[in-house]
């Protein structure tokens, strides 16, 4: 498995190009902005990789801002999203307002979006998604967003975790559809059981491992409580 990371958008989101080395089939996980989408398309063309999917962990603006551009450049790629996030996906043009960003600043920050293209198909809990020789287990992990999913390749011991679990932190839960209780349930019951050796490719910041976070993440060790952070 080849993984190339692009840090994109004003939110410093980790967009991933994932490739099956033998078959040269590829998917992009969370194309966060137009510039990143164009860079990915250039790499695909240069090396002769076939883009199979635009795979979305969830539908927040920093993860889907490049979907329209990438679909235009690679129309054969299917856009895949969990159905619980479709309403949020369709609301892309208005999402910067959810973050409290003044509308007058949207253009300067590159946050003006057209309506995104239709979703081609939906993630199903427990499905195994094939990309060449790679097999990704799809786990529904709500909390950061209602339709958040993570993609786990067991042979590679690698989890593409979106915005559930970060190095030393967790995803925010104060946006529409967020729930601290749901997120902690997703982490404890869907992610941690995968094993301490699993590499977690996160949506923002440096990658980590499940073991590292189990041992040191203050949200998992009990150092931080719900009450301290106003989630109660």
Secondary structure by P-SEA (a helix, b strand, c coil): cbbbbbbccccbbbbbbbbcccccbbbbcccccaaaaaaaaaaaaaaccccccccccccccccccaaaaaaaacccbbbbbcccaaaaaaaccccccccccccccccccccccccccccccccccbbbbbcccbbbbbbbbcccccbbbbbbbcccccccccccccccbbbbcccccccaaaaaaaaacccccccccccccccccccccaaaaacccccccccccccccccc
